[in-house]
């Protein structure tokens, strides 16, 4: 699980999209960020775009989604 990605301490000089991709590539399965402006849509678009061109990233995000679904099922 990531820290809050849209804080100044997290972002520094990167965009919210870059921080999300870096967190996912580092092994995060769950991204935390506030619903500010269009951050969530921009991050979702960037993830989708990268998934279309990077098969390894696609597999990682798919595996992460499956882990989150299993965890949700376990506690629902």
RAJOKA-V64283 format. One line per field, one symbol per residue. ss: DSSP state (@ for helix, = for strand, . for the rest). psi: psi as a letter, one per 30 degrees, with the letter a starting at -180 (. if undefined). burial: 1 if it has 16 or more other ideal C-beta (glycine too) atoms within 10 Angstrom, else 0. Layout:
ss: ???
psi: ???
burial: ???
//
This chain:
ss: ...=...@@@@....@@@@@@@@@@......=......@@@@@@@@@@@@@@@.@@@@@@@@@@@@@@@@@@@@..
psi: klljfgleeeecglleeeeeeeeeffgkfkkkllikbgeeeeeeeeeeeefffjeeeeeeeeeeeeeeeeeeeeg.
burial: 0100110001000001101110110001101010000011001001100100000010011001000000000000
//
